[in-house]
């Protein structure tokens, strides 16, 4: 189970047992058709009961900042979390071709509405043909779709999409099948902290909310710089205000954006574009373009292009 990155920080000393507790909540409350949000509500209630106070919340952030390690909940190889039978069953349980068609329909609708940035994101990644591209965080596949939809006109480009969650990697396969480019799009489970690739291997690395939703941003940027060719591009979409992702959790402990974003930075989580730009610069990644999108019906986001 992949939990919210801030939950991983708060519960890192007991994360394995905590994941089992959350899985039990999902198993108990996950089939309520009248309230599909009920498992998350129960999880937040349990988290509040566990941490209880704002002071304890801050103490746990400080503890992780001082002692937190580059590990997932159950890890043997540094390159990937443990894959269990349930992950394989989940990943293989649906047709990737049907999934690809459904995700195309969803992304087309999003592009016409709140996700107008997707066109610019895809163009920033596919700025020339013949690239080897690495995507960090397949997720639901929206960023993958923005890149792969242009592949029929980019006959020499290749994409490898990675995610810590094996079932998510299947989304890249479905999208590639939909566009008829499955021979040039691959996927595998891996984490960002120990990328299993040779130095200076990729022409472009991209991530669509991958930095927002993972831990250890500084380590990730170090690895991005290692596997990116000199002159290569790192294309990022991230929230303009990271508190937008974490406010439901932080509101449980009366933590405002003014208090919360510095805590995210202390915990080595994504803490806003300014901090990201400064950290990237320290790893030889220089900002060359930045565009802010402020849709009326969704959170504001930033498209950033870095060059090594």
C-alpha positions, -999 to +999 in steps of 0.1 A: +000+000+000+013+034-010+002+061+015+003+099+013+040+110+016+033+131+046+017+102+064+049+082+057+069+110+073+046+112+104+045+074+109+079+064+096+090+046+128+059+023+127+050+025+090+047-013+084+022-018+112+004+014+103+000+003+066-016-029+079-041-008+100-050+014+071-054-016+048-078-031+073-098+002+073-100+001+035-111-036+036-138-027+061-152+005+046-141+004+010-174-009-005-199+017+006-215+029-026-231+058-007-198+072+005-168+062-015-147+087+006-155+067+038-122+048+040-102+081+037-124+096+064-118+067+087-081+068+080-079+105+089-099+098+121-074+071+130-044+093+123-058+121+144-064+096+173-029+084+169-011+118+168-036+138+188-020+172+190-003+198+169+028+196+192+031+159+185+026+164+148+056+189+148+077+166+170+073+138+144+083+161+116+114+170+135+121+134+143+120+125+106+140+155+096+168+143+120+165+106+116+143+096+086+158+071+062+157+064+025+135+033+028+099+023+021+079+002+044+092-032+033+124-031+012+150-056+003+164-041-029+171-003-027+156+001-062+121-011-055+096-018-027+085-053-021+059-065-047+034-090-032+008-112-048-019-087-043+000-062-063+004-086-092-033-096-090-043-059-090-020-050-119-031-080-140-068-078-132-078-054-159-073-052-196-046-026-204-062-019-237-095-011-221-077+010-195-058+029-222-090+038-239-107+049-207-077+070-197-076+087-231-112+097-227-106+110-192-075+130-202-092+145-233-120+157-210-095+171-185-075+189-212-107+206-223-114+217-188-092+222-158-060+206-172-050+229-200-014+226-189-012+191-204-007+203-239+023+225-229+037+197-207+037+173-236+053+198-259+080+206-234+089+170-230+087+162-268+107+192-279+125+170-305+123+135-319+148+107-310+149+112-273+152+086-245+127+099-219+123+088-183+090+096-165+090+097-127+056+085-114+032+069-138+004+073-113-030+074-130-013+081-163-023+116-171+013+129-175+021+097-195-009+104-218+003+140-224+037+127-236+027+095-254-002+110-274+024+128-296+045+096-301+029+087-334+045+118-348+078+112-329+088+078-344+123+077-329+115+086-293+112+062-264+097+065-230+103+045-198+078+052-170+085+042-134+064+041-103+069+027-068+035+010-072+035-019-097-002-017-106+003+020-116+030+011-141+004-009-161-013+024-169+016+033-192+012+001-210-025+007-216-019+042-229+009+030-252-014+003-266-041+028-273-018+050-294-002+021-311+033+027-297+037-001-273+070-010-289+085+023-277+070+027-243+080+006-213+074+006-176+088-008-144+085-005-106+113+016-091+118+044-066+133+078-074+160+076-047+180+048-063+173+050-100+184+017-116+200+034-147+234+043-160+248+078-156+238+104-182+214+079-199+183+101-206+178+131-229+147+142-209+132+134-176+097+144-168+073+142-139+036+152-136+030+158-099+056+131-090+076+154-068+045+166-050+036+131-040+069+115-029+094+119-001+131+130-002+129+156-030+166+165-026+177+129-031+154+126-062+169+157-078+204+143-071+194+111-090+178+131-118+210+150-123+230+118-123+210+100-150+203+131-172+227+139-200+245+173-201+221+197-219+192+174-211+159+187-198+139+180-166+103+189-171+081+192-139+045+200-132+038+207-095+013+225-073+020+262-069+011+259-032+020+225-017-004+230+011-032+224-014-024+187-013-018+184+025-044+208+039-070+181+047-045+163+068-030+194+084-064+209+092-068+181+116-041+197+137-049+233+130-018+239+109-021+267+084-003+271+051+021+296+067+031+270+092+027+239+071+049+247+041+080+252+062+073+219+079+071+202+045+105+217+037+120+205+069+107+170+062+123+170+028+090+170+010+079+192-019+075+227-004+069+249-033+084+260-067+109+285-051+125+258-029+124+233-058+142+257-081+169+265-055+175+228-047+176+219-084+202+246-090+224+229-064+223+198-085+233+214-118+197+218-130+190+254-141+155+268-146+150+279-182+112+282-184+083+286-159+046+289-165+019+293-139-017+280-145-045+293-124-078+275-134-109+287-116-121+252-107-089+235-096-056+241-077-030+264-093+000+246-108+034+254-122+052+240-153+090+242-149+116+233-174+152+228-161+183+221-181+215+203-169 
